[in-house]
């Protein structure tokens, strides 16, 4: 009998423990009333500062006719207050594949429409290459360059940066591959997978090439350049059949050694021109620390052996590989912090929805919103860039569609464009991401929360669910403004008034809420 | 005492086998279920190193395939009524090996790197994921249960050994029936 009592007491304790544990797991101190879909905002808990939103001008910008209506419309849509106000312009320094028409059908599949789709112009005049001189000497000669070859892209960049109401704050020059005359394969991709295509003897020649571009943009076009990104997704194979575009594989030690050379060139350029152009490192193709081919930590480690690493405070990564994985991001940040503390900030410099067939609707836009949310919240990204701003193919790599080469082709925004606008139009450089989320959220409901310098709170609220959801708002805010992107609305103002207890987030929508005290 | 129990009860042996199989399947499932169901599509997050070793960056990995296919086969083996009970010893051994492999997976993962890079990963905090540790424990538990069944089974097999002679087969069949009725 006594044993039975002891047994019963033990069971009761066990049950209490289990119930208590579950209750503790379910409780949220920032949602003391335990409300469903409660928008938590903690302005005191600050995280990273926002440094901008952008897109790449690779491939398409070289088809924008100078002085055309298309140029005006595209510039306004992308880089002005009239459009979504992107602030980061990514100009592509081509490897010259246009010279030999490399990527008209090379592994790219059916979605390539134009032969020039993925070929790039180069300002270097290949015909001038003198075999009697070294590569460095050839690429150092100013007379070997003709920047009018890439006039469309260069002039379009200038238009975006100088137009009335321009929102361009940062210009980054990036290259996917060294010029083909500098590579082992003689092409802007390897002969085989994972071929290191830039030989060490051409490191300085490639530096000369990049500096010539930088010099032209700074002194020729009169634009302020923030950074040059010489290497792109170095861990990828970029060779053989797996090379539908320009690209160059580097082993970690090769990448680090090249940057050491380039850092010297940039220092010299800055000293001579009174500029402060930085190296953008290293456009990692992913942040998958546990994938065998991820290797992001290995590249960082290789760089850390050089003195220039002391001056690197930001790295750029791409969200390919694990675009919607929280764990992949958190594992990367965990390792980054363990090795380098808070020294290294992260910017997300490229992603696109890599699916064939154009999805201009909310399906892809909601996916984009999820990626943005996780990049800001779980990766701690300060900046966020889409891949190509403009596409005309049957592929999800643009945020607007426009018929390439056309003088006055219509610029048609996809829903991705508007959802990017849900962030970029309302957030300025220096705004802080703060602690904020939807507590006890319904499926598909999440929020990314920021604080502006004047104390206003910007919430990008996503409801990927099939039905409208009432979001319980926190107390203490007097006014609320809302702009919605959904199937029938394009970043449209839907509310401007008193801040009530709830806000109804439409089904399949992304809404920017601005809450003021 | 356990031996005596198992010698007398086929039902208990069967339960033991099922328990061992379940443990092995949970161990196996922990590696695959969440990985396959990961919304991010990369399949690796919860499993970190364990998963990386298993599929090596989404490419087929024979080492990992066999390391986790074998426990699955073992799981099936411990339920089946083999008369040759040595099968259960083999299953126990393989499950034990699988459990040990899981616990050493971090070191296996790091062997592919140069020593300084491996050290960097250690400093970076590379670790076995919690589900992997649980999977390892389950695999070892399954090994233990298989071993128990094997030990009990040997004695059981000796007891059922047929007599020499023409009617040995009939006696053996009768004995089997008796066992099934227990």
Interface residues (C-beta under 8 A of the other chain):
Chain A: X288 X289 X290 X291 X292 X293 X294 X297 X298 X301 X321 X322 X323 X324 X325 X326 X327 X328 X331 X334 X335 X336 X338 X339
Chain B: X38 X39 X40 X41 X42 X44 X45 X46 X48 X49 X51 X52 X56 X57 X58 X59 X112 X113 X117 X120 X121 X123 X124 X125 X126
